[in-house]
Amino acid sequence: MDSIEQAVAAELRFDGKVAAVTGAGAGLGKEFALALAERGAAVIVNDIGKNDDGYLAENVAELIRSRGGQAKSNMASVAETEGAHSIVDDAVAQFGRIDIIINNAGCLFLSPFETCPIEELLMTFNVHVKGAFQINQRAWPHMRAQGGGHILNVASVGGNLFGNRNHAAYDTAKAALTGLTRNLALEGKDLGIAVNALFPGAFTQMVKRAIKSVDQTISPDLDIDMRPELVAPTACWLVHEECGLTGTCFASSSGRLGRVFPGVAAGFQDDPDLFSMERIRDNREAAHSFEPYVTPPSTQDFNTWRVGVFRDMLAKRAR
């Protein structure tokens, strides 16, 4: 078998799978939908956007069909309960099942925190978090009944690793979406439902607007390839059966992916009878250190580790 035949034999496919991608009319979502369809998935293309050529979702769905793929457009708002539910309902009605969900729909309002209208926070939360929550919830019984499925929540390094100026509402919502990811991964594990999060990096139109607003001195024309299509292989990998992961976060851009994980440092474990601000001050090197650390996958695992640290202290005190 030559190298070309080996590559074909090893190709990862989604034949027989049905996927729904929100915010898929342009940018990252469009590339995710196209990549899934190219590898055999039937796709529900969701987007509320419209331009002179019509609805963006229908344009992408037609492009997929013109290439021999299967796709149906959905123009509902994920922020509305009926709209969120219709995305899953369309998948089941049109293609008979729902195997993959990529919650990519998003919005971005740029305001200094001090003057950020509460309406912007609520609108951002409704799209990023409420939308994903209700889509996932609608799909959950279908995935449970068929023995599993894959969900990918598109979050952000913003709000999870660091903050961005003028992004208070956005960073808050994205951090909440990652929290939802970790919860669903635990609840879905015994059902065969894998849930992961993606922190993408790409020069989409939304990102370019944000860069211009936050800092006029930063140019999106950096000496790095930040095309949205370079994130699509990571998104597709994280919803493929061979990935084998759940409850994880990956950052991906420019043809790179890398795991992002929460760490809990051992810190300073004092004798409770002695613990005080002054003791923290005198042991600040250990208290403030990142090392050593652990990455517990659940609250229960964290509590088990935390009890272990405490018991180690008691054992040392008894010597």
N, C-alpha and C positions, 0 to 999 in steps of 0.2 A: 504494500500500500504506500503510495507516494505521499508527500507532505500535504498536497491539496486534498486528497481523499481523506487523510487523517483529520484535517481541519473540518471537512464536511461531516464526518462521522462524529466528531466531538462537539458539533454546534449545539448550543443550548436553545431549546425551543419552548414555545408556549402553545403548541397545537392542542386544540380542544379546550383551552382555558378561555374564560371570559373576564375581561378587566374593565374597570371604570376609572377614568382619570379626570379629576376635577381641575378647573383652570387650564384646560388643555387646548385653548384656542390659539395660544402663542407662547413664546418663550420656553421655559423648562417643560411645562405640561404638554405642549405640542410635541416636543422631542420624545418625551416618555411614551406618549400615545403612538407615535410613528414607529418607535423602536419595538414596542410590544407587538404591534400589528405586523411588522416586518418578520417577526419571529413566530407568527402563527396565531396570536391571540385575537379574539374578537373584542372590539373595544367600544365602550360607551364614552364618547367624547363630550365632556361637559364644559361649558363656558357661557357666561352671560353677555360677553362682549360682542360688539357689532361695529362694522365699518362700512365703507362705500360698497364693498363686495358682498355684504350680507353678514349673517351671523358667523363668527369665527369658528364656533364648534362645527357647524355644517360644512364650512370650507375644509377643515381638517378631516372630517369624516369622509367627505367626497374625495379628498386626496388619497386617503387610505383605500377606498373602494376602487379608485382608478388604478391603483397598483396591485389590485387583485385581492385585497384584504377585506375583512368584514368590520363594519363600523356603523354606529348609529349616533346621531348628535342629540344632545340634551342641553337646552338653554336655561334651565332652572337655576335659581339662586340657592347656593348651599346654605345660606344664612336663614332660609325659611324652612320650617319643618317639612312641608309638603314638597318643596323643591329638593331637599336632601333625600327624602324617601324616594322621590321619583327616579333618581339616578340608579338606585338598586332595582327598583321595580322595572325600569326599562331594560336592564340587563337580563333579568329573569324572564320578562315577557318576550323579548326579542331573541335571546340566545339560550334560554332555559336554565341558566345558573349564574352564579357570581363567584369567581375564584380569587380575584385580585382587586384591591382598591388602592389607588394612590391619591391621597388627600393633598393636592397641590394648590388648590384655590387659595388666593390670598389678596390682601389689600394693604396699602401702606399710607398712613397719614403722618406727616412730618410736623411736629409741634414741640416747642420746648415744654418740658414737664410742667412748669409753673402755670402755663396758660393752655395746656392741652385740654380741650373740651371733653367732658365725660362721654359725650356722644361718639367721639372718635374711638375711645377705648371700647365702648360697647359694640360699635360696628366692627372693629377689628376682631374682637373676641368672638362675635357671632359668625364671622366668616371662617376664621382659622380654627377655633375650638368647637363652638357649637355645631358648625357644619360637619367637621370631621367626626365629632361625637355621634351625631344623629345618623350619618351615613354608615359608620361602623356598626352602630346599634341595629340599623335596619338589615344590614348584611349578616349580622352575627348568627341568627337562627338558620339561615340558608347554609352558611359555612359549617355550622355545627352538624346539621343534618347530612351534609355531603362528606363529612369527615375531615374538614379543614379548609384552609384558605390562607391568603397572605395579604397583610395590610401594611402600607408604608405611609407614614405621616411625614410630610415635608415640613420640617421645623427650621431652625437656624442656629448658627453659632451665636447670634445676637440673642441675649436673654438666657442662654444656656452656658456659654463660656465667658462672654463679656457683654458690655452694653454699647450702644451707639447713641451719640447725641441726637436729640430730637426724635428718638425712636421709642419713647416710653410705652406707648400702647402696643406697638409691634413686638417689642422684646418681651413684654408681659404675656402676650398671647402665645408666642412661640415657646416660651418656657412652660406654659400650661399644656401645650400640645405634647411636649416631651414627657411631662408627667402622665398624661393620658396613655402615651405609648407604653410606658413601663407598667402601668396598671393592667392594660389589656393583654400585655405579653404574659403576665402571670395568670390571668383569668382564662386566657385562651390556650395555654400550654397543653393541658390535658385534653383539649378538644381538637388539637392539630392546627390551631390558628396561630400563625406566626405574625408578630407585630413589631416592626422596627421603625426607626426614625432616620431621616436623611437631612443633613445640613449642607445644602448645595451652595456652590459659588459660581456665578455666571454673570456676564454683563448683559442682563436683560434690560428692557426699557425701564422697568421699575427701579432696578438698581442704578441705572445711569441717572435717573431723576433724583434718587436719594443722594448719590454722591455729589451731584451739583448743589443740592440744597444744604447738605451738611458742611461741605468744605469746598469752596470754589477753587482751591489750589490743587485739589486732587483730580486727576484726569482718568477717565475709564480706559484711555488708550495706553495702558501699561504694556510693558514688554513681556507679556504672558498671554497665552491662548486661553481665553475665558468664554469660549462659545458654549451656549446651553447644551448643544448636542453631546458635549464631552462628559456631561453628568449622566446621560441616559444609560450607559452600561452599568453604572453603579445602581441606579434605581431599578433596573431590570434584574440585576443580580439579587438584590435584597428581596424581591418578590418571587424568586425562582425556587423550586423545590430543592435544588442542590445546595442552596445557600446554607440551610440548616441552622440559622440563627434566629433568635427571638429576644426582644427586649434590649436590642443594641442600638447604638447611634453611630453613624458614619458621616464624616465630612468628606465632600467630594467636589473637586473642581480641576479643570485643566488636565484631565486624564489621570487624576490621582484619587485614591480613596484611602482613608485612614480612620481607624476606630477612635471614637470619642467616648470617654467613660468617666463616671463619677468616682472619685476616690475619697476615702475617709482616713485621715491621718490618725495615728495612735495618740499623738498629742501628749499631754501631761495628765497622768492619772495620779491624783494625790490621795492621801489618807483623808476621808471625809471629815474627821475631827480636826484636821489642820487646814483644810481648804479655805483660801481667802484671796482677796485681790493681791495682797502682798506676796503670797506664795506663787500666784500666777506671774507676777512681775519677776520674782527671783528665778522662775523656771521658764521664762518666756521663750528661750531658744527651742525647748521641746514643745511648748504650747503652740508656738507659731509655725512649727516646721511642717513641711509637706511629707516628710519621710519619718518612719515607714508608713505605708498606707495599704488599705485593702479596698476591694471593689465588691461589696456585697450585692447580690442580685435582687434581694428583697428586704423588706423591713424585718422579717423574721431572722434572716441571716445577719443583718446589722445588729439586732438585739443579742443574738447568740455571741457574736464577736465582742460586743460591748460588755457583756457579762464576763466573758473570758478575760478581758483586760482588767476588770475590777477584781476578779478572783486571783489573778496573778499578783496584784498589789497586796491583797490580803495574805497570800502565801509568803511573800517577801517580808511583810511586817511581822509575821509569826516566827520568822527564823531567829 
